[in-house]
Amino acid sequence: MAKIVVNQKNIDDIDEAIKLCPFGAIEWNEDDRQVQISAACKMCMICVNKGPEGAFELEEDEVFIDKSLWKGVSVYVDHDNGEIHPVTYELIGKARELADKINHPVFAVFIGSDIKDKADELLHYGVDEVFVYDDEAFKDFRVMPYTAAFADFIEKVSPSAVLVGATTLGRSLAPRVAARFKTGLTADCTILDIKENTDLVQIRPAFGGNIMAQICTPKHRPQFATVRYKIMNAPERMDEPQGEITYCSIPENISSQVNVLSTKEKEVEEDIADAEVIVVAGRAIKKEEDLKMVHELAKELGGKVAVTRPLIEAGWGDPKTQIGLSGRTVRPKLIITCGVSGSVQFKAGMTNSEYIFAINKDANAPIFQVAHYGIVGDVYDVIPELLAKIKQSEEVTA
């Protein structure tokens, strides 16, 4: 494990050294009369890069891993009673793209009960081999049995990279499997790439969306990443299946201290992620009652209304309608942003939309960097005019 070592003799100004850390992790220990690094350290490396020469040094344990022993890009098949979640196909598409760059196969691990007849469908999307763990013990999701099966798959196959959907189930399972293999996990990746040496390049917003962090774990395998639904592109379904299915023996250690007494299906809610047209209200909306014009525009277009984080914090919207990394990820045919500045976090949740139409009175707003069409103007002037044009068009058509 990496750590930062303090060389006291190279520190002349203690107060300045302490100020280097934005997290307050550099402290003066009065008892030892020394500068030390506390548990608050985020390994941001500012002290190493900007501190006095030789005062702070990164010390890493010597780790050697034979990367040639780890081969393949794997996808965890997320499903509900055998019904495969669409995020799985999106991850298969990305896995195929990554695997082709390094001439590796694409694997899928499918864990559940009574799922054998569903596994063949995965072969229509470019998976080379599907590993199926089908047993009554996996009927209801319990994290320990699923972790045991997932770990068994990794031990048998040794995949170089593992992609998991950032669903409720995936977010519970992936960290436990990664921890079992003492490897890293990058959550909510927005971009994935791979180097010739099979190092997975994982990119995601960090520090509140102010930077795009590029993360690699060159000294550990397998490499884990979770990705949200609607971030990647699903491949076209092939008419003829290609690849093979391997039915795996069930590990012995799949016991769990959790017993499922009963299950109750949750009422299906409307999700803005499924909408083909979305109208987004941003910070430019001055009063809650002014959202009426946004709702009217969405109604005229047969779409849904979404909001940005400032409006959620103001209590003007349902958190389930927030777009961005701290909300929903969407990919509609048309998205209209009304007074949305376009932060990194927001854009990461909607940049894959087919058509992006932006309204903002600031011509330099970041949203225009990703918009296909834009109007520089006040939403209070533009939206009423749009509504009038739509209604006029409807009258002519009628």
Secondary structure, 3 states (H helix, E strand, C coil): CCEEEECHHHCCCHHHHHHCCCCCCEEEECCCCEEEECCCCCCCCHHHHHCCCCCEEEECCCCCCCHHHCCCEEEECCEECCEECHHHHHHHHHHHHHHHHHCCCEEEEEEECCCHHHHHHHHHHCCCEEEEEECHHHCCCCHHHHHHHHHHHHHHHCCCEEEEECCHHHHHHHHHHHHHCCCCEEEEECEEEECCCCCEEEEEEECCCCEEEEECCCCCCCEEEEECCCCCCCCCCCCCCCCEEEECCCCCCCCCCCCCCCCCCCCCCCCHHHCCEEEEECCCCCCHHHHHHHHHHHHHCCCEEEECHHHHHCCCCCHHHEECCCCECCCCCEEEEECCCCCHHHHHCCCCCCEEEEEECCCCCHHHHCCCEEEECCHHHHHHHHHHHHHHHHHHHC
